[in-house]
Structures are given as structure tokens and as C-alpha cells.
Amino acid sequence: MSENNQSGKSGHRRYSKLVTETNARAASRGMLYGVGFKKGDFQKSQIGIASTWGTVTPCNMHINALAEHAARGVRKSKGMPLIFGTITVSDGISMGTEGMKYSLVSREVIADSIETVVGCQSYDGLVAIGGCDKNMPGCLIAIARLNRPAVFVYGGTILPGKHKGQDVDIVSIFEAVGKEAAGKITQDELEEVESCAIPGAGSCGGMYTANTMASAIEALGMSLPNSSAQEAVSEEKVRDCVEAGEAVLHLIEDNICPQDILTLEAFENAITVVMALGGSTNA
């Protein structure tokens, strides 16, 4: 347990009270009234909800909706949610171009931006929602640095597309490119596959980087049990977000912080899971 927890203290409002108590913070409270606070809300723990939303990639195009569900869970547990955004990029779109030089850098930008908001705004806890190769570890880096009660939520895997009655996914596109080059299908058939293989929101459907990291993060203990294999567009994923919002308030009450969870044994669990699943070596 964290040092403060050993003395039996709750983490309730440990940080947010710095910007909400005494007349010296009247202007701070005034600004929070402006974003929807009521008088009683200043006695609640403030929970930052980091959304990696963007329409730059299917992996993250639904994240804002998931953030709203997480906020609902925070409210159910008598916390006060505050949603903020950070960037995301798509390796799947930029790979093979000069744009990939920005990919790994984006992980650090994401981590820095989440840490900046939570630290600056004095949030008591964090729910971070990610769904693509670099924003997922970016979220975890920020969580570890901040060491405030936190839960990670995986945005979820994509549903398969349909082509001539068969399931297709991003690998089907790569295969179609090869078939067209070999003269086995026409250009029109290739375009048919590429137009329907990615039907909507969610991360690439297979044990690629995102799904592998989601499994590893769950094994680490930083996301809720059974949350790494849910589809992006599903009632299960909605429930996962609500429960994550509730869980972070329980972590605050018991003062359980990431450094209490991210032990050597936890990392050994994550490594074992990745090896057992035969997942992406990027993880």
C-alpha cells in the first residue's frame, strides 16, 4: 500500500482541496461553477477522465462516448468527473511514410499532456481511455508518473467487416493487395475489400499491438478484470467504462495507487500473458 494508506488515511480530496478550500480559492471555485459544479460538488473527489478521442483513426473515434460513460460511473460513486482530451495518431495510416517518425514521439506527448492536466488541475484520481498503439502506453506512463488512484480503460477491438458473406479485417486488405499484384483478383475486387474491412470504431481485430497491450495492462492490474477482450461497440464496453469510473473512487477511499499495483510480480504476469497469447512483440 502507499505510505499514506498505511496510516489508514483515505485519499479523498487529497489534491483537489488545494484548489477548492478557503476564500483564497474563491476564483478557482468560480471557474469550476462555470463548468457545471454545484456547491456540494466541492466536497467530492475530482476525477480526471483522459480521452484520446479523434476521428483520425477508427481505434479512437468512439472514445469520447466511452469517457461520458466513465463519467457516469464516477458520479454514481459520488465523485466529480472532469473530461479532458489528448492527441492520438494512427500507425496503421502513417506506416511506410515519413509520418511514422512522429509515432513514438506521440506516446511521450500523450503521457506528458495527461500528467500535465492532472497535476495542474489537482485531480484526485484518473480514468484514462486509450485504443491505439501509442496512446495506450502513453496513458500508462502518465498513470505511473502521477501515482494517483487510476484505472485504464481499453477502447475495445473492432467488429469484423463483411465481404461476400465472409468476415474481413485489416489483414484481409493486405492479403488482397498481394492477390491483386499476383493477378488473382482485379483492382475493383481489391477496392471492394478495402472499403468494407474496417466497418467502424475499434482497434485492429487480432492479437496485434493494441489487443496485446490491452491484455498486458489487464494482467498488470491497471484495468478491470475481463475488460481487455470486449468489442469497442458493445454493452460490455459501456459497462466496463461505468465500472472503471466507480472503481477509481474505491481506490481513492482505500488509497491504492499505481505504485502499489505495478510490482515486479505484476510485470512478470504481464510478460507471461503476452508470451502465452503469442501477441505483438511491440507490447
N, C-alpha and C positions, 0 to 999 in steps of 0.2 A: 504494500500500500504506500501511497505518497506520505511524505513526512507529516503533513498536517493531519492526515487521516488517522495516524497512529495515536493522536491525541483525542480522537473521537469527534473532531470538528467536521461539520458539513461544509461543502464548497459553495453553499447558497449565497449568491450575490457577492462572492469574494472580490470580483473585479468590477462589476457594474456599479457597486455602491460608490466607487471613486468618482463617478460622473453624475450621480443622482442624489447624493445626500448633501444637506446643509444649504443655506441661502447662497453660498458661494457658487453653487452649481445650478442656480435658477435658470440661467441662459441655456445650459445643457438640457435641462428638463423641458424648457420651452421648445427647443428644436425637436425633442422626442415627441412632445404633444403634436407637433406638426406632421409627424409621420404616422400618427394614429394612436399614440399612447393615451390611456386614461390614468387618473390619479392612482388607482390601485395597482397599475402595471409597474410602477416604480419599485414595488416590493417583490417583484418576481425576478427570477434569474433570467438574464438576457442571453439568448442563444443565436449565434450567427449561423446562417444557412448559406453555405457557399455553393452557388450554382455555376456549373461550367457550360451553361446553355449557349447554343449558337446554331444557326442554320448552315454553317459551313460544312457540317458532316452529319449523316444520319445518326451517328453514335450519340450526339448531344442535342438533337433538335427537340427532344421532349423533356429535357432536364428541368426547365422552369416549372412545368406542371408537377413534376415529382417534388420540387422544392416546396410548392404550395401544400402538397400532402404532408411533407415533413413538418411544415409549419403548423399544420392542423394537429399533428401529434404532440408538438411542443405545447400548444395551447391546452390540449386535453390534460397534460400533466402540470398545468399551472405555471408554465414558463412563458416568456415573451420572445417570439421569433422575429428575427430581422434578416431578410434575404438580401444577399449581395452577389454580384457577378464577377467572373474572371474569364480569361480567354480560353480558347481551345483551337488547335489546328488539327488537320487530318493527314496522317501519314499515308493513308490509302489514296488520297488525291494527289499529294505532292511527291510521292516516292518516284525516284528516277529523274527528278528535276533539281534545279538549284534551290528550290524551296525547302528541300529536306535539310539543308544546313540550319534552318531555323527550328527544326523539330525538337531536338534535345534541349535547345535553349528555352523553348516554350515551357518545358517542365519546371525550370527554375523560376521563370516569370510567374507561373501559376502558383508555385509554392510561396514565393515572395509576396505575391498580391494577397493571398489568403491570410498569411501571417500578418501582413501589414494592417488589413482591415480589423481582424480580431484583436490584435494588440492595441491598435489605435483607439478602437471603439470600446475597449474594456468589456468584451463579451465574456460571459462566464463559461460557455461551452460552445461546441461547434458540431454541426452536421455538414459533412462535405459530400457532394454528389458528383461523381465522375463517370465517364463512359467511354473513354478512348485511351490510346496507348500512353500519351504523356500526361494527360490531366489526372489520371488515376494515381500514379506515383507522386505527381505534384501535390495532390491533396494529402497523401500520406506523409510527405516530407513536412508540410506545414503543420499537420496534426502532431507529429513527433517533436518539432521545434517548440511549438506553443506549450505542449504538455498541459493542456486543459481538457477536462472531460469531453470526449468526442466520439462520434460514430461515423464511419464511412458508409455511403450507400452506392452500390453499383447500379448504373443506369439500366443494365439488362441487355440480354442478347436479342438480336433481330429475329423476326419471324422469316421463314423461307419465302422466296418468290415462287411463282408458278410459270412453267413454260411447257406447253403441250401436255398438261396434266402431271408433270413431274416437278418435284421440289428443285429449286435452283438457288444458288447463293453466289457470293463474290468469286469463289473458286470456279464456279461454272463459267464465269466470264473469261477467266484466264484460260480455261480449257477450250472455250470457243475461239479465242484468239489463235491458239495453236491449231485447231481444226481448220480454221479459215486459211491460215498460212499453208497448211498441208493440202488444201484443196478439197477437204472433206465436207465443208459446208460453205454456203455463199456469204457474201458480205451482208445481205439482207438478214440471213439467219443469225449472224453474229450480232447485228443490231437488235434483233428481237430479244436475244438473251440478255444483252446489257441493259435493255430498257425495263426488264421485269425482275431481275435477280435481286435487286435491293428495294423491297416494297415499302419501306418506311423507316420508322425510328428503331434504333438499337445498334449494338456493336456487332461486328462481323461474326457470323454464326459458325463457330468452330472453336477448337482449342488453340486460338491464335493469341495474340498478346493480351487483349482486353479480358477475354474469358479466363485465361490462365491467371492473370493478375488478380481478378476477382476472387478466384478460388484461393490464391495465396493470401490475400487480405483477410478472407474469412478464417483461414487456418491460423493467421496471426492473432485473431481475436479482435480485429478492428472493425469488422462488420458483423451484423447479427447472424446467428446460425441459420443455415439453409437459405441464405439470401443471394448467393453468387450464381445460381443456375436459373434464375427466373427470367422470363421473357420481358423485354422492355415495355411492351404493350400488354399488360395483364393486370388482373385484380390482385394477384400475388405481389406484384411490384408496388402497387399502390399501398397495400398493407405493410410491406416492408418499410416504405418511407414513413408511414404514420408511426409504426413501432420504433423506428430509429429516433424520431422526434421525442417519443415518450422515454426511450431508453437513456437519452443523454441527461434527462432530469434525474433519473435514478443514479447515474454515475456521479452527478454533482452532489446529490444527497449523501452518497457514500464516499465522496472524494476519491473516486477511482480515476486515475489519469493515465494517458498513454504509456508513460514510462513504467507503470505498474503492470501493463499488459505486454509490452514489447520486450519480453525477456529472451534470453538465449534459447530456452525451450520453445518459445513461440516461433522464433525464426527457424528452428530445426523442424517444427511441424510444417511450416510453410514450404520449406525446401523439399521435405518428404512428399507433400501433396503434389507439388509441381512435377517431381520425378515420377510419381506413381501415375499421374494423369498423362504423362508424355506431352506436356504442354509446351508453349513457346519458350525458347531459351532467352527471349527478351526479358522475361519475368525475373 
